[in-house]
Amino acid sequence: MKLKDFLEAINGKLLTKTENLDIEINGGYVSDLLSDVMGNAREGQVWITIMRHLNVIAVASLTNMSAITFSKGYLPDDTVIAKADMEGIPLISSKLDTFNIAGILYKNLS
């Protein structure tokens, strides 16, 4: 699935200046525990979370995530968005809850 298709499916808002919306998404990971994501997330997945602090960018970079999606309409502050832009990690916000975002992603990848 391409990032642009995921954005449309979840009615997501792209928060970063990402120009390449053809980034491939091959799965998803749902967790609000940094150590869990570091140990178990895989390259190419979208991380679905409600955590919005700077450390999520470092973890996403370390695990080569395709993007980070904030559920329930949560928005990170400008420093987090700026760091994501520097690291080339797309940030998305969706008003949907985590369960529905994960379900939509699963359905579209199946």
C-alpha positions in Angstrom: 0.0 0.0 0.0 1.3 3.5 -0.8 1.3 6.3 1.8 -1.1 8.4 -0.3 -3.6 5.5 -0.3 -3.3 5.1 3.4 -3.8 8.8 4.0 -7.0 8.7 1.9 -8.3 5.5 3.6 -8.0 7.0 7.1 -8.9 10.5 6.1 -5.5 11.5 7.5 -3.8 14.8 7.5 -0.1 14.9 6.5 1.8 17.0 9.1 5.2 17.0 7.6 6.6 18.3 4.3 6.9 14.9 2.8 6.7 15.1 -1.0 7.0 11.4 -1.8 3.5 10.0 -1.1 4.5 6.8 -3.0 6.3 5.4 0.1 5.5 1.8 0.5 3.7 0.6 3.6 4.0 -3.2 4.3 2.4 -3.4 7.7 1.5 -1.6 10.9 2.6 -1.6 14.5 0.4 -0.4 17.4 2.1 0.4 20.6 2.5 3.3 23.1 5.7 1.8 24.7 8.9 2.9 23.1 10.9 -0.2 24.1 8.2 -2.5 22.6 8.4 -0.6 19.3 12.2 -0.7 19.3 12.2 -4.4 19.8 9.4 -5.5 17.6 8.5 -3.1 14.9 9.8 -3.8 11.4 11.0 -1.7 8.6 8.3 -0.4 6.3 5.5 -0.5 8.8 3.3 2.4 9.9 3.4 3.1 13.7 0.0 3.9 15.1 0.3 5.7 18.4 -1.0 8.5 20.7 2.5 9.4 21.9 3.6 12.8 20.5 6.9 13.5 22.1 10.3 13.8 20.4 11.4 10.3 21.2 8.9 8.8 18.8 10.9 10.3 15.9 14.1 8.7 17.2 12.5 5.3 17.5 10.8 5.5 14.1 14.2 6.4 12.6 15.9 3.6 14.4 13.4 1.0 13.2 13.0 2.5 9.6 9.3 3.0 9.9 7.5 4.3 6.8 5.4 6.8 8.8 4.0 7.6 12.2 0.2 8.0 12.6 -1.3 9.8 15.6 -4.8 8.5 16.3 -7.8 10.4 17.8 -6.8 13.7 16.2 -3.7 14.1 18.4 -1.1 16.5 17.1 2.6 16.7 18.0 4.2 20.1 18.7 6.2 22.0 16.1 9.6 20.7 17.4 8.5 17.1 16.8 7.2 17.9 13.3 10.5 19.7 12.5 12.6 16.8 13.7 10.4 14.4 11.6 11.0 16.6 8.6 14.8 16.5 9.2 14.7 12.7 9.5 12.4 12.2 6.5 9.6 10.5 8.5 6.1 11.3 7.5 3.8 12.2 10.3 0.0 11.7 9.9 -2.9 12.6 12.2 -6.3 11.0 11.9 -9.4 11.6 13.9 -10.1 7.9 13.9 -9.2 5.8 16.9 -6.3 3.4 16.9 -8.6 0.3 16.5 -10.2 1.7 13.3 -6.9 2.9 11.8 -5.3 -0.5 12.4 -8.4 -2.2 10.9 -8.4 -0.1 7.8 -4.7 -0.7 7.3 -5.1 -4.5 7.8 -8.0 -4.6 5.3 -6.1 -2.7 2.7 -3.0 -4.9 3.1 -4.9 -8.2 3.0 
